[in-house]
Amino acid sequence: MTDHIGTKPHAPSSSRPSVLRLAGALALSAVVTGCSVFGAPAAEEPPFSVTRQEGAIEIRDYAELVVVSTTVEADSRDSAVGQGFSRLFDYITGANAGSRDIAMTAPVIVADGEAALSVEGAEIAMTAPVLVEESAGKAWTTVFVLPEAMTLDTAPLPSDPTVSLGTIPGRRVATIRFSGFFSDSNIAEAEAELRAWLEAEQIAHRGDFTSAGYNPPWTLPWLRRNEVIVTLE
């Protein structure tokens, strides 16, 4: 499924020292995941219903999500996600019309390769998850899912012209949960397992695999909640 991310022109934002952006990103990570070293959840998550569960695999239904997104070109995913995370953190901490603070949710979601999320233009406030999608070439789109109570009409416009508001239409997804580090190898292993299960069950999907992390880096690896997610047809 090809992503469509709607944008609107916004007033330019002021630059901030990179060290403050890094600190903001770390603080955001803590807020999003609610987090302790023991991985106890505290942040709001988008509501969903589970229609089927087999071990670590679930099929879920999500309603429409309101999101804020930004795209960054970089030499690596880590670099792009770091910059994108910082921009969106600025947005939810006041870089918006009215200088409003917006509550965050979880998880942080990363889409690699040819994955694509359908995002339609709009305006927002913040919750979790944070979605990151890899675009063609070396560009990655990071997306924060905003709080359930926020709508496009009530969300403040971003001050940064590289940040956009929108919605992800309601969809049915398949997910697989795994613990440990949020590493490329662990993500690839979980994705392969989910692909095999879907094929065995003859369940059609769109191939837009994304990965989601619910905990900050300091959470004990075996207590972390990570997921691979794909949209079903």
VOKEPA-805931 format. One record per atom (N, C-alpha, C, CB): y negated, z negated, x; atom name. Coordinates in steps of 0.02 Angstrom, whole numbers. Glycine has a CB too. Layout:
N
((Y,Z,X),"CA")
...
This chain:
233
((59,0,43),"N")
((0,0,0),"CA")
((-61,0,44),"C")
((0,-61,-48),"CB")
((-108,45,30),"N")
((-166,50,73),"CA")
((-219,2,51),"C")
((-194,121,72),"CB")
((-251,-32,99),"N")
((-302,-81,83),"CA")
((-368,-47,66),"C")
((-313,-130,141),"CB")
((-403,-76,18),"N")
((-470,-53,2),"CA")
((-514,-114,2),"C")
((-472,-15,-67),"CB")
((-560,-118,49),"N")
((-602,-177,55),"CA")
((-673,-157,37),"C")
((-599,-208,126),"CB")
((-698,-181,-20),"N")
((-765,-164,-42),"CA")
((-817,-205,-5),"C")
((-771,-175,-116),"CB")
((-874,-175,9),"N")
((-927,-210,44),"CA")
((-993,-200,8),"C")
((-931,-187,116),"CB")
((-1040,-246,21),"N")
((-1108,-241,-3),"CA")
((-1154,-257,54),"C")
((-1120,-288,-65),"CB")
((-1213,-226,57),"N")
((-1259,-241,112),"CA")
((-1285,-311,107),"C")
((-1318,-191,113),"CB")
((-1293,-345,164),"N")
((-1317,-413,165),"CA")
((-1369,-421,220),"C")
((-1259,-463,174),"CB")
((-1407,-474,215),"N")
((-1457,-487,266),"CA")
((-1424,-504,332),"C")
((-1504,-543,243),"CB")
((-1454,-486,390),"N")
((-1424,-501,455),"CA")
((-1421,-575,468),"C")
((-1463,-467,511),"CB")
((-1370,-596,505),"N")
((-1363,-667,521),"CA")
((-1386,-678,592),"C")
((-1290,-691,512),"CB")
((-1405,-740,608),"N")
((-1428,-757,675),"CA")
((-1367,-769,719),"C")
((-1473,-819,674),"CB")
((-1374,-756,784),"N")
((-1319,-766,831),"CA")
((-1314,-839,850),"C")
((-1327,-723,894),"CB")
((-1254,-862,867),"N")
((-1244,-931,887),"CA")
((-1202,-931,951),"C")
((-1208,-973,831),"CB")
((-1210,-982,992),"N")
((-1171,-985,1054),"CA")
((-1097,-982,1040),"C")
((-1187,-1049,1092),"CB")
((-1060,-946,1084),"N")
((-989,-937,1074),"CA")
((-952,-1004,1073),"C")
((-960,-893,1128),"CB")
((-976,-1052,1111),"N")
((-942,-1117,1113),"CA")
((-945,-1151,1045),"C")
((-974,-1162,1167),"CB")
((-1001,-1140,1009),"N")
((-1007,-1170,942),"CA")
((-961,-1134,893),"C")
((-1080,-1167,917),"CB")
((-952,-1069,904),"N")
((-907,-1031,861),"CA")
((-835,-1055,870),"C")
((-912,-956,875),"CB")
((-818,-1067,933),"N")
((-750,-1091,948),"CA")
((-739,-1159,916),"C")
((-739,-1094,1024),"CB")
((-789,-1203,924),"N")
((-784,-1270,894),"CA")
((-777,-1265,818),"C")
((-845,-1314,913),"CB")
((-816,-1218,790),"N")
((-813,-1209,718),"CA")
((-745,-1185,696),"C")
((-866,-1160,696),"CB")
((-717,-1139,734),"N")
((-651,-1112,717),"CA")
((-598,-1167,719),"C")
((-632,-1055,763),"CB")
((-602,-1210,770),"N")
((-555,-1265,776),"CA")
((-563,-1314,719),"C")
((-563,-1301,843),"CB")
((-627,-1327,702),"N")
((-639,-1373,646),"CA")
((-613,-1343,581),"C")
((-715,-1388,640),"CB")
((-623,-1278,573),"N")
((-599,-1244,513),"CA")
((-524,-1249,508),"C")
((-621,-1172,512),"CB")
((-490,-1239,564),"N")
((-418,-1243,565),"CA")
((-395,-1311,540),"C")
((-390,-1231,636),"CB")
((-430,-1363,561),"N")
((-413,-1430,539),"CA")
((-425,-1439,465),"C")
((-452,-1482,579),"CB")
((-482,-1413,441),"N")
((-499,-1421,371),"CA")
((-451,-1381,327),"C")
((-571,-1398,358),"CB")
((-436,-1319,348),"N")
((-393,-1276,307),"CA")
((-325,-1307,298),"C")
((-386,-1208,340),"CB")
((-298,-1336,350),"N")
((-230,-1361,346),"CA")
((-226,-1435,330),"C")
((-195,-1348,409),"CB")
((-279,-1466,325),"N")
((-281,-1536,309),"CA")
((-252,-1581,358),"C")
((-251,-1547,248),"CB")
((-226,-1564,399),"N")
((-188,-1581,453),"CA")
((-184,-1641,497),"C")
((-197,-1541,486),"CB")
((-123,-1656,505),"N")
((-109,-1707,555),"CA")
((-57,-1678,600),"C")
((-86,-1775,522),"CB")
((-39,-1716,653),"N")
((13,-1693,698),"CA")
((79,-1689,660),"C")
((20,-1741,759),"CB")
((84,-1725,604),"N")
((145,-1725,565),"CA")
((146,-1671,511),"C")
((154,-1793,532),"CB")
((93,-1631,509),"N")
((94,-1573,464),"CA")
((86,-1588,391),"C")
((155,-1537,474),"CB")
((58,-1646,373),"N")
((50,-1663,303),"CA")
((-3,-1617,271),"C")
((30,-1737,294),"CB")
((13,-1583,216),"N")
((-35,-1538,184),"CA")
((-89,-1576,147),"C")
((1,-1491,137),"CB")
((-151,-1549,149),"N")
((-205,-1581,113),"CA")
((-252,-1529,82),"C")
((-244,-1627,159),"CB")
((-251,-1468,109),"N")
((-297,-1417,86),"CA")
((-270,-1383,23),"C")
((-308,-1365,140),"CB")
((-317,-1358,-17),"N")
((-299,-1322,-77),"CA")
((-264,-1256,-59),"C")
((-361,-1308,-120),"CB")
((-214,-1237,-97),"N")
((-180,-1173,-89),"CA")
((-186,-1133,-153),"C")
((-105,-1183,-70),"CB")
((-185,-1067,-149),"N")
((-188,-1026,-210),"CA")
((-128,-1042,-255),"C")
((-190,-951,-193),"CB")
((-138,-1050,-319),"N")
((-82,-1065,-364),"CA")
((-35,-1005,-370),"C")
((-108,-1085,-433),"CB")
((30,-1019,-379),"N")
((79,-966,-389),"CA")
((138,-995,-426),"C")
((102,-936,-321),"CB")
((179,-951,-455),"N")
((240,-972,-488),"CA")
((299,-941,-452),"C")
((240,-951,-564),"CB")
((353,-979,-445),"N")
((414,-956,-411),"CA")
((463,-930,-464),"C")
((446,-1013,-369),"CB")
((483,-867,-457),"N")
((529,-838,-505),"CA")
((601,-837,-479),"C")
((507,-768,-523),"CB")
((609,-845,-413),"N")
((676,-846,-384),"CA")
((673,-879,-316),"C")
((705,-774,-379),"CB")
((725,-917,-298),"N")
((727,-950,-233),"CA")
((799,-950,-207),"C")
((700,-1022,-238),"CB")
((806,-930,-144),"N")
((870,-933,-110),"CA")
((858,-958,-40),"C")
((905,-862,-109),"CB")
((872,-1022,-29),"N")
((859,-1052,36),"CA")
((785,-1049,53),"C")
((899,-1016,90),"CB")
((768,-1019,110),"N")
((699,-1016,133),"CA")
((660,-959,101),"C")
((697,-1008,208),"CB")
((694,-918,60),"N")
((662,-860,30),"CA")
((641,-875,-42),"C")
((710,-799,31),"CB")
((581,-853,-60),"N")
((556,-860,-128),"CA")
((524,-795,-151),"C")
((504,-918,-132),"CB")
((529,-783,-216),"N")
((491,-729,-248),"CA")
((438,-764,-290),"C")
((536,-681,-290),"CB")
((375,-747,-278),"N")
((319,-781,-310),"CA")
((273,-732,-346),"C")
((278,-821,-258),"CB")
((239,-758,-397),"N")
((187,-720,-432),"CA")
((120,-754,-418),"C")
((202,-716,-508),"CB")
((73,-715,-393),"N")
((5,-739,-381),"CA")
((-43,-704,-429),"C")
((-17,-726,-307),"CB")
((-91,-741,-454),"N")
((-144,-711,-494),"CA")
((-195,-680,-447),"C")
((-178,-764,-542),"CB")
((-245,-648,-474),"N")
((-298,-619,-433),"CA")
((-331,-672,-389),"C")
((-352,-584,-477),"CB")
((-345,-654,-326),"N")
((-376,-701,-279),"CA")
((-445,-675,-261),"C")
((-333,-710,-216),"CB")
((-493,-721,-256),"N")
((-560,-704,-233),"CA")
((-562,-718,-157),"C")
((-616,-745,-271),"CB")
((-588,-671,-119),"N")
((-584,-676,-47),"CA")
((-650,-656,-13),"C")
((-528,-633,-20),"CB")
((-655,-676,50),"N")
((-710,-653,93),"CA")
((-676,-626,156),"C")
((-762,-712,110),"CB")
((-701,-569,181),"N")
((-666,-536,236),"CA")
((-713,-508,288),"C")
((-622,-481,210),"CB")
((-686,-494,347),"N")
((-724,-461,401),"CA")
((-675,-425,446),"C")
((-766,-513,441),"CB")
((-698,-369,475),"N")
((-656,-329,519),"CA")
((-684,-330,590),"C")
((-650,-256,493),"CB")
((-640,-340,639),"N")
((-661,-345,709),"CA")
((-619,-297,751),"C")
((-655,-417,735),"CB")
((-651,-259,796),"N")
((-615,-218,844),"CA")
((-610,-257,909),"C")
((-651,-149,854),"CB")
((-550,-260,937),"N")
((-540,-298,998),"CA")
((-478,-271,1034),"C")
((-532,-374,983),"CB")
((-467,-295,1096),"N")
((-410,-273,1135),"CA")
((-346,-310,1116),"C")
((-424,-284,1209),"CB")
((-352,-366,1080),"N")
((-293,-404,1060),"CA")
((-304,-435,992),"C")
((-277,-457,1112),"CB")
((-248,-452,960),"N")
((-252,-484,894),"CA")
((-285,-552,900),"C")
((-183,-491,863),"CB")
((-268,-590,951),"N")
((-296,-657,959),"CA")
((-371,-655,963),"C")
((-267,-692,1020),"CB")
((-397,-608,1003),"N")
((-469,-602,1011),"CA")
((-502,-582,945),"C")
((-486,-551,1065),"CB")
((-473,-533,910),"N")
((-502,-509,847),"CA")
((-501,-564,795),"C")
((-465,-448,822),"CB")
((-445,-599,790),"N")
((-439,-652,741),"CA")
((-487,-709,755),"C")
((-367,-678,738),"CB")
((-496,-725,820),"N")
((-543,-778,838),"CA")
((-614,-761,817),"C")
((-541,-790,913),"CB")
((-634,-699,829),"N")
((-702,-678,809),"CA")
((-709,-676,733),"C")
((-719,-610,839),"CB")
((-658,-649,700),"N")
((-660,-645,628),"CA")
((-661,-713,596),"C")
((-602,-605,602),"CB")
((-620,-758,622),"N")
((-617,-827,598),"CA")
((-686,-860,602),"C")
((-565,-868,637),"CB")
((-719,-848,659),"N")
((-785,-879,670),"CA")
((-837,-853,621),"C")
((-808,-865,742),"CB")
((-836,-788,608),"N")
((-883,-759,560),"CA")
((-874,-789,490),"C")
((-876,-683,557),"CB")
((-811,-794,470),"N")
((-797,-820,403),"CA")
((-810,-895,398),"C")
((-726,-806,383),"CB")
((-800,-930,454),"N")
((-816,-1001,456),"CA")
((-891,-1011,446),"C")
((-793,-1033,522),"CB")
((-930,-967,480),"N")
((-1003,-970,471),"CA")
((-1021,-961,397),"C")
((-1038,-916,514),"CB")
((-987,-914,365),"N")
((-1002,-900,294),"CA")
((-991,-962,251),"C")
((-959,-843,269),"CB")
((-933,-994,259),"N")
((-918,-1051,215),"CA")
((-957,-1115,234),"C")
((-844,-1066,216),"CB")
((-989,-1114,292),"N")
((-1028,-1173,313),"CA")
((-1103,-1160,309),"C")
((-1008,-1194,383),"CB")
((-1124,-1109,270),"N")
((-1195,-1101,258),"CA")
((-1226,-1034,273),"C")
((-1230,-1150,296),"CB")
((-1191,-988,305),"N")
((-1219,-922,320),"CA")
((-1212,-878,258),"C")
((-1185,-888,382),"CB")
((-1246,-898,204),"N")
((-1242,-863,141),"CA")
((-1304,-877,100),"C")
((-1178,-884,102),"CB")
((-1314,-839,47),"N")
((-1372,-849,4),"CA")
((-1371,-919,-25),"C")
((-1373,-796,-52),"CB")
((-1424,-957,-13),"N")
((-1427,-1026,-37),"CA")
((-1401,-1076,13),"C")
((-1389,-1032,-100),"CB")
((-1376,-1052,71),"N")
((-1350,-1096,124),"CA")
((-1300,-1146,96),"C")
((-1408,-1133,158),"CB")
((-1254,-1122,57),"N")
((-1205,-1165,24),"CA")
((-1144,-1178,68),"C")
((-1183,-1135,-42),"CB")
((-1117,-1239,64),"N")
((-1054,-1255,96),"CA")
((-998,-1242,45),"C")
((-1052,-1329,122),"CB")
((-944,-1211,68),"N")
((-889,-1193,24),"CA")
((-824,-1226,48),"C")
((-880,-1117,21),"CB")
((-787,-1254,2),"N")
((-724,-1288,19),"CA")
((-673,-1237,42),"C")
((-698,-1328,-41),"CB")
((-627,-1259,87),"N")
((-576,-1213,112),"CA")
((-507,-1228,85),"C")
((-574,-1216,187),"CB")
((-463,-1178,92),"N")
((-393,-1187,73),"CA")
((-349,-1163,130),"C")
((-377,-1148,7),"CB")
((-283,-1156,117),"N")
((-236,-1134,167),"CA")
((-186,-1087,134),"C")
((-200,-1194,202),"CB")
((-149,-1045,172),"N")
((-142,-1044,245),"CA")
((-187,-992,278),"C")
((-70,-1031,264),"CB")
((-175,-980,342),"N")
((-205,-925,379),"CA")
((-152,-869,378),"C")
((-226,-945,453),"CB")
((-170,-810,354),"N")
((-122,-755,348),"CA")
((-141,-698,395),"C")
((-117,-730,276),"CB")
((-92,-671,430),"N")
((-104,-617,478),"CA")
((-59,-558,461),"C")
((-91,-640,550),"CB")
((-90,-498,450),"N")
((-51,-438,436),"CA")
((-53,-393,498),"C")
((-78,-400,374),"CB")
((5,-375,523),"N")
((10,-335,584),"CA")
((34,-264,569),"C")
((55,-368,634),"CB")
((28,-221,619),"N")
((54,-153,614),"CA")
((22,-113,559),"C")
((128,-155,604),"CB")
((64,-84,515),"N")
((38,-41,462),"CA")
((29,-80,396),"C")
((85,17,451),"CB")
((33,-147,400),"N")
((25,-187,340),"CA")
((-43,-176,309),"C")
((36,-261,356),"CB")
((-47,-184,244),"N")
((-110,-174,209),"CA")
((-113,-217,147),"C")
((-120,-100,191),"CB")
((-171,-248,138),"N")
((-182,-289,78),"CA")
((-234,-254,35),"C")
((-205,-362,97),"CB")
((-223,-254,-30),"N")
((-271,-221,-74),"CA")
((-328,-268,-90),"C")
((-236,-197,-139),"CB")
((-386,-253,-63),"N")
((-445,-295,-74),"CA")
((-499,-252,-108),"C")
((-471,-326,-8),"CB")
((-523,-275,-165),"N")
((-573,-238,-202),"CA")
((-640,-275,-200),"C")
((-551,-228,-274),"CB")
((-694,-239,-190),"N")
((-761,-267,-180),"CA")
((-783,-321,-228),"C")
((-809,-213,-183),"CB")
((-822,-371,-202),"N")
((-848,-426,-242),"CA")
((-889,-476,-202),"C")
((-793,-462,-274),"CB")
((-895,-540,-225),"N")
((-931,-593,-191),"CA")
((-900,-662,-200),"C")
((-1002,-595,-216),"CB")
((-907,-712,-150),"N")
((-862,-770,-151),"CA")
((-883,-840,-126),"C")
((-806,-752,-114),"CB")
((-835,-890,-130),"N")
((-837,-957,-101),"CA")
((-770,-972,-71),"C")
((-857,-1010,-153),"CB")
((-757,-1030,-37),"N")
((-696,-1032,2),"CA")
((-639,-1080,-13),"C")
((-714,-1046,66),"CB")
((-578,-1056,-5),"N")
((-516,-1095,-7),"CA")
((-467,-1064,42),"C")
((-486,-1098,-79),"CB")
((-402,-1077,33),"N")
((-354,-1046,77),"CA")
((-310,-999,38),"C")
((-312,-1098,114),"CB")
((-279,-949,67),"N")
((-267,-943,139),"CA")
((-320,-903,175),"C")
((-202,-912,151),"CB")
((-308,-894,238),"N")
((-347,-848,279),"CA")
((-300,-790,293),"C")
((-375,-882,345),"CB")
((-320,-730,276),"N")
((-277,-672,286),"CA")
((-304,-631,345),"C")
((-273,-629,222),"CB")
((-260,-606,385),"N")
((-281,-562,440),"CA")
((-239,-499,438),"C")
((-275,-598,509),"CB")
((-273,-443,433),"N")
((-237,-379,428),"CA")
((-256,-335,486),"C")
((-254,-345,361),"CB")
((-206,-305,516),"N")
((-219,-259,571),"CA")
((-231,-190,543),"C")
((-160,-257,621),"CB")
((-287,-159,562),"N")
((-304,-93,537),"CA")
((-282,-39,586),"C")
((-379,-88,525),"CB")
((-297,24,570),"N")
((-281,78,616),"CA")
((-320,69,680),"C")
((-296,147,584),"CB")
((-289,85,737),"N")
((-322,74,801),"CA")
((-319,1,819),"C")
((-394,98,798),"CB")
((-372,-22,852),"N")
((-374,-92,874),"CA")
((-425,-131,834),"C")
((-390,-96,950),"CB")
((-417,-132,770),"N")
((-461,-169,725),"CA")
((-419,-213,680),"C")
((-506,-122,684),"CB")
((-441,-274,670),"N")
((-405,-322,627),"CA")
((-453,-349,575),"C")
((-374,-380,669),"CB")
((-428,-355,514),"N")
((-469,-383,460),"CA")
((-445,-454,444),"C")
((-467,-338,396),"CB")
((-490,-501,449),"N")
((-474,-571,432),"CA")
((-501,-586,363),"C")
((-503,-620,485),"CB")
((-460,-619,323),"N")
((-479,-633,253),"CA")
((-468,-707,238),"C")
((-439,-589,204),"CB")
((-518,-739,209),"N")
((-511,-807,183),"CA")
((-503,-801,107),"C")
((-573,-853,202),"CB")
((-453,-835,82),"N")
((-445,-840,9),"CA")
((-488,-900,-13),"C")
((-369,-849,-13),"CB")
((-529,-889,-63),"N")
((-576,-941,-83),"CA")
((-548,-986,-138),"C")
((-640,-909,-106),"CB")
((-581,-1042,-151),"N")
((-556,-1090,-200),"CA")
((-546,-1060,-269),"C")
((-603,-1149,-205),"CB")
((-497,-1086,-304),"N")
((-478,-1059,-370),"CA")
((-536,-1060,-419),"C")
((-420,-1097,-397),"CB")
((-579,-1110,-414),"N")
((-634,-1117,-462),"CA")
((-690,-1067,-449),"C")
((-662,-1188,-459),"CB")
((-689,-1033,-392),"N")
((-742,-987,-374),"CA")
((-729,-917,-401),"C")
((-751,-984,-298),"CB")
((-781,-885,-425),"N")
((-776,-816,-450),"CA")
((-824,-772,-411),"C")
((-791,-812,-526),"CB")
((-819,-707,-420),"N")
((-865,-662,-386),"CA")
((-936,-673,-409),"C")
((-844,-589,-398),"CB")
((-944,-694,-471),"N")
((-1011,-705,-498),"CA")
((-1043,-769,-471),"C")
((-1009,-709,-574),"CB")
((-1002,-818,-454),"N")
((-1029,-882,-431),"CA")
((-1030,-889,-355),"C")
((-990,-939,-460),"CB")
((-996,-845,-320),"N")
((-994,-849,-246),"CA")
((-1059,-823,-216),"C")
((-934,-809,-218),"CB")
((-1085,-857,-164),"N")
((-1147,-834,-132),"CA")
((-1136,-774,-87),"C")
((-1179,-891,-91),"CB")
((-1185,-730,-83),"N")
((-1180,-671,-40),"CA")
((-1182,-693,33),"C")
((-1238,-622,-54),"CB")
((-1142,-661,76),"N")
((-1143,-676,148),"CA")
((-1209,-655,179),"C")
((-1084,-641,185),"CB")
((-1231,-691,229),"N")
((-1291,-673,267),"CA")
((-1275,-620,320),"C")
((-1322,-735,300),"CB")
((-1213,-620,344),"N")
((-1191,-574,396),"CA")
((-1169,-508,364),"C")
((-1134,-606,437),"CB")
((-1198,-452,384),"N")
((-1180,-387,355),"CA")
((-1109,-365,370),"C")
((-1227,-334,379),"CB")
((-1076,-398,417),"N")
((-1006,-381,433),"CA")
((-957,-420,391),"C")
((-992,-392,507),"CB")
((-982,-463,348),"N")
((-939,-504,305),"CA")
((-946,-480,233),"C")
((-958,-580,310),"CB")
((-890,-471,199),"N")
((-890,-444,131),"CA")
((-851,-489,83),"C")
((-860,-374,130),"CB")
((-868,-484,19),"N")
((-833,-521,-33),"CA")
((-791,-473,-74),"C")
((-883,-559,-78),"CB")
((-735,-497,-102),"N")
((-692,-453,-142),"CA")
((-637,-492,-176),"C")
((-663,-399,-98),"CB")
((-590,-455,-205),"N")
((-533,-486,-238),"CA")
((-468,-451,-216),"C")
((-541,-483,-315),"CB")
((-413,-488,-217),"N")
((-347,-460,-208),"CA")
((-314,-463,-276),"C")
((-305,-499,-152),"CB")
((-295,-406,-305),"N")
((-265,-406,-372),"CA")
((-202,-449,-375),"C")
((-248,-335,-393),"CB")
((-186,-472,-435),"N")
((-125,-511,-445),"CA")
((-65,-471,-422),"C")
((-117,-531,-518),"CB")
((-15,-504,-394),"N")
((44,-469,-368),"CA")
((104,-514,-364),"C")
((28,-440,-299),"CB")
((163,-483,-360),"N")
((226,-519,-348),"CA")
((245,-509,-275),"C")
((283,-495,-396),"CB")
((263,-562,-241),"N")
((280,-558,-170),"CA")
((347,-592,-156),"C")
((225,-590,-127),"CB")
((376,-573,-99),"N")
((434,-608,-73),"CA")
((411,-643,-10),"C")
((495,-559,-59),"CB")
((433,-705,1),"N")
((414,-743,60),"CA")
((475,-774,92),"C")
((362,-797,41),"CB")
((470,-785,156),"N")
((522,-823,192),"CA")
((487,-875,235),"C")
((567,-777,235),"CB")
((510,-936,231),"N")
((479,-992,267),"CA")
((516,-1005,333),"C")
((478,-1055,224),"CB")
((478,-1021,385),"N")
((508,-1040,448),"CA")
((464,-1090,484),"C")
((521,-978,493),"CB")
((494,-1132,527),"N")
((457,-1181,565),"CA")
((449,-1157,636),"C")
((492,-1250,563),"CB")
((425,-1200,680),"N")
((416,-1181,749),"CA")
((348,-1151,762),"C")
((470,-1132,769),"CB")
((341,-1120,821),"N")
((277,-1091,840),"CA")
((262,-1028,799),"C")
((276,-1076,914),"CB")
((198,-1016,787),"N")
((175,-957,750),"CA")
((170,-899,800),"C")
((106,-971,714),"CB")
((227,-882,829),"N")
((229,-832,883),"CA")
((253,-765,858),"C")
((275,-857,940),"CB")
((239,-713,898),"N")
((261,-646,879),"CA")
((336,-642,871),"C")
((237,-594,930),"CB")
((373,-675,916),"N")
((446,-672,913),"CA")
((474,-707,852),"C")
((476,-703,976),"CB")
((446,-765,834),"N")
((469,-801,775),"CA")
((452,-763,711),"C")
((439,-871,773),"CB")
((392,-733,711),"N")
((371,-694,653),"CA")
((417,-633,644),"C")
((297,-671,660),"CB")
((431,-599,700),"N")
((475,-539,697),"CA")
((544,-557,672),"C")
((479,-506,766),"CB")
((570,-614,695),"N")
((637,-636,674),"CA")
((638,-650,599),"C")
((659,-698,713),"CB")
((587,-685,574),"N")
((583,-701,503),"CA")
((575,-637,461),"C")
((525,-750,489),"CB")
((533,-591,485),"N")
((523,-529,449),"CA")
((589,-490,444),"C")
((469,-486,483),"CB")
((626,-486,499),"N")
((690,-450,499),"CA")
((738,-481,448),"C")
((721,-450,569),"CB")
((739,-547,444),"N")
((783,-581,397),"CA")
((763,-566,325),"C")
((783,-657,409),"CB")
((697,-566,312),"N")
((673,-552,245),"CA")
((687,-479,226),"C")
((598,-567,239),"CB")
((676,-433,273),"N")
((691,-363,261),"CA")
((765,-353,242),"C")
((673,-320,323),"CB")
((809,-385,280),"N")
((880,-378,268),"CA")
((899,-405,199),"C")
((920,-415,323),"CB")
((870,-462,180),"N")
((885,-491,115),"CA")
((862,-445,58),"C")
((851,-561,108),"CB")
((801,-419,65),"N")
((775,-374,14),"CA")
((818,-311,7),"C")
((702,-355,30),"CB")
((840,-285,64),"N")
((883,-226,62),"CA")
((950,-242,29),"C")
((895,-199,133),"CB")
((978,-299,46),"N")
((1043,-319,17),"CA")
((1037,-329,-59),"C")
((1068,-382,50),"CB")
((980,-355,-80),"N")
((969,-368,-152),"CA")
((941,-307,-188),"C")
((922,-427,-160),"CB")
((929,-253,-150),"N")
((902,-191,-178),"CA")
((835,-203,-214),"C")
((952,-159,-226),"CB")
((792,-241,-180),"N")
((725,-256,-206),"CA")
((674,-214,-169),"C")
((709,-333,-200),"CB")
((638,-172,-205),"N")
((589,-127,-173),"CA")
((526,-166,-155),"C")
((572,-69,-221),"CB")
((497,-148,-98),"N")
((435,-181,-75),"CA")
((388,-128,-46),"C")
((450,-237,-23),"CB")
((326,-149,-32),"N")
((275,-102,-8),"CA")
((269,-99,68),"C")
((209,-121,-37),"CB")
((307,-140,102),"N")
((305,-138,175),"CA")
((244,-171,206),"C")
((308,-69,198),"CB")
((203,-204,167),"N")
((141,-235,192),"CA")
((155,-307,215),"C")
((85,-235,138),"CB")
((199,-315,263),"N")
((219,-381,287),"CA")
((161,-417,321),"C")
((278,-376,336),"CB")
((150,-479,302),"N")
((99,-521,333),"CA")
((131,-587,353),"C")
((39,-533,284),"CB")
((99,-622,398),"N")
((123,-688,419),"CA")
((71,-741,401),"C")
((140,-690,495),"CB")
((94,-800,382),"N")
((50,-853,360),"CA")
((67,-918,395),"C")
((55,-863,284),"CB")
((15,-950,423),"N")
((24,-1015,455),"CA")
((-15,-1068,418),"C")
((2,-1012,528),"CB")
((17,-1124,403),"N")
((-14,-1176,363),"CA")
((-38,-1237,403),"C")
((33,-1199,310),"CB")
((-24,-1238,467),"N")
((-39,-1298,507),"CA")
((-79,-1281,569),"C")
((26,-1333,526),"CB")
((-117,-1330,595),"N")
((-156,-1320,656),"CA")
((-110,-1322,717),"C")
((-211,-1374,663),"CB")
((-134,-1300,775),"N")
((-92,-1295,835),"CA")
((-60,-1361,858),"C")
((-133,-1269,891),"CB")
((-91,-1417,841),"N")
((-65,-1481,867),"CA")
((-9,-1510,824),"C")
((-122,-1531,873),"CB")
((8,-1478,768),"N")
((63,-1502,726),"CA")
((129,-1494,764),"C")
((65,-1464,659),"CB")
((173,-1543,759),"N")
((238,-1539,792),"CA")
((274,-1475,768),"C")
((280,-1602,778),"CB")
((300,-1435,815),"N")
((329,-1370,797),"CA")
((380,-1372,741),"C")
((360,-1340,858),"CB")
((425,-1420,742),"N")
((478,-1422,692),"CA")
((453,-1445,623),"C")
((533,-1468,714),"CB")
((390,-1467,619),"N")
((361,-1488,555),"CA")
((312,-1436,528),"C")
((326,-1554,563),"CB")
((304,-1381,564),"N")
((257,-1330,542),"CA")
((285,-1288,485),"C")
((238,-1285,601),"CB")
((241,-1266,443),"N")
((259,-1220,389),"CA")
((228,-1152,403),"C")
((236,-1248,319),"CB")
((270,-1104,416),"N")
((248,-1035,426),"CA")
((285,-991,376),"C")
((261,-1012,500),"CB")
((257,-933,360),"N")
((289,-888,313),"CA")
((277,-815,333),"C")
((264,-900,242),"CB")
((323,-772,313),"N")
((313,-700,313),"CA")
((312,-679,240),"C")
((368,-661,354),"CB")
((265,-637,221),"N")
((254,-618,151),"CA")
((251,-543,144),"C")
((189,-650,124),"CB")
((279,-515,89),"N")
((274,-444,76),"CA")
((266,-433,1),"C")
((336,-406,104),"CB")
((225,-384,-18),"N")
((215,-368,-88),"CA")
((273,-328,-115),"C")
((149,-329,-98),"CB")
((297,-347,-175),"N")
((352,-311,-206),"CA")
((326,-257,-253),"C")
((397,-360,-244),"CB")
((367,-205,-263),"N")
((348,-152,-309),"CA")
((356,-176,-381),"C")
((390,-88,-297),"CB")
